[in-house]
């Protein structure tokens, strides 16, 4: 049986900047922003890692319980700051998780900032307890966007 969780993250950064940094270019920005967690990242196939059907690989340090994660971009609307991706390898796939997809939409707010809305649907392998996996996933996604946010605040000319 598949389960779903949602998450909202508020940010003072404009939606288009945070989407470009935290989603579109995360494979380049992540090792700079979080080198203690992400050793390296790169497109595996597709249009530079940012086109529909493209696959990106993230290689993690020993700080993470897994060494690699690959995600495939299933849907992308840059103008609406929206995408959907599927975890296809690593990141708990085949050890705790059977399938996992994430739908991310970064919406502008009236104050010039934005809210990141995440909906993740996953199916755990038999016998795996889901509460810990959900907490870890939410923390990970929050850290991604807060890391991108901190970078953008410190570098006001980046991703404009």
N, C-alpha and C positions, 0 to 999 in steps of 0.2 A: 504494500500500500504506500502510495506517495504522500508526502507531507509537504506543507508550505509554511514558510515564515516570512515576515516582512520587517523592514527596518527603515527608519527615516533619520537622516543626518542633516542638521542645519549647518549652513556655512555663510560667512559674510562675503565670500567670493562669488563673482558673477557666474551664472550657470554654464555659459559657453566655455569659459576658461577652465573651470573645474572639470567639466566633461572632457575637454581636450587633454588636460594633464592627467587626470585620474582614470581615464578609460582609454582614449585614443592613443596616447603616447606613454601609457604606464610602463610598457616594456622597456622604454628608454629611461624614464624618470625614476622608477622604483629602485634600481641598484644605487642611484645617487642619494635618494631620500632615505632609504632603509637598508644600507649595506650590511647591517648586523643581521638582517633577516633574508634579504634577497641578494644572492651572490652575483647573479647575472640573469638576463632575460633577452629573448630574441624571437623574431618571427621564424616559424618552421616552414610554413608554406602560405602562399597567397600574397595579396597586395600590401607588402610591408607590414603585415600583421594587423591591418586595420580595415580590410575589405571583407564583405560577407563571404564566408567559407574559409577565411584565413585562420591559421592556427598559430598561437603564440605559446612559447615554453618559458616557464619561470623556474630557475634553479635556486634552491634555498640553502642557507647555511645550516649548521647543526642546531640552531635555535628552533627549528621547525621539526615536527615529527615525521615529515616526509621530505625527500630531497628534490623532487621535481613535480611540476604540475603543468599540464597542457590544456588549453582552452580553445574552443572553436567558436568563432563569431557567426551566429546564426541570423542576426537581424541588426541593421544599423540605420539610424536616421540622425545624421549629424545636426541638421537644423533644429530638430526637436530634442536634441541631447538625449537620445534613447538608444539602447542596444540590448541584445539578448545573446548570452553565450552559454555553451555547454562544456562542462568539465569532461574531458575525454581520456585523460591519463593522469596518474599521480593524484596528489591532494586527497588521498583517502579512497579513490576509486579502486575497487576490487579488494580493499582491506576493510573498509567500513561502509562505503557508499556504493550502491549499484549504479545510480544515475543522479546527476545534479545539473540544473539549469538556473541561471540568474537573469532576471530582467531588471535593468537599471534605467531610471529616468531621472534626469537632473532638471528640476523646474525652477524658474526664476521666482523670487519673492519680491514683494513691494519695496523692500528696503535696499534693493540692488544686490542682495545676496542670492542664495538658492537653498533648495532642499533636495537632497539626494534620496530617491525612493527606490528601495531594493525589494524585489520579491524573488525568493529562491524556492524552487521546488526540487525535492530530492527523494530518493528511495534508498533506504538503508538495507544492507545485507541482513539476512536472518540472524537474530541474536545480538545485534548491535543496539546499544542504548542511544537514543537520539538527542537527549537533552544536552549532553556535553558537546556533541558535534555541532548543534545549532549555536550554542554559546560561542564556541571557537570560530565558527564561520562569521557570525555577527561582529565579533571583536576584530577579526581579520579585515573585513570590509570597512569597518569604522576606521581602523588604523590606516588603510589605503587612502581614504578620502581626507582624513585629518593630516596625513603626511603630505598629500598633494596640496591641501589648503595652506599648510605652513610654508611650503616652498613658494606658492604663488604670492602669499603675503610678503614674504622676504624678497621676492623678485617680481615687483609690480609690472615689469615690462615683458614678462614671460607669458607665452600662450595668449597674446592679445589678438 
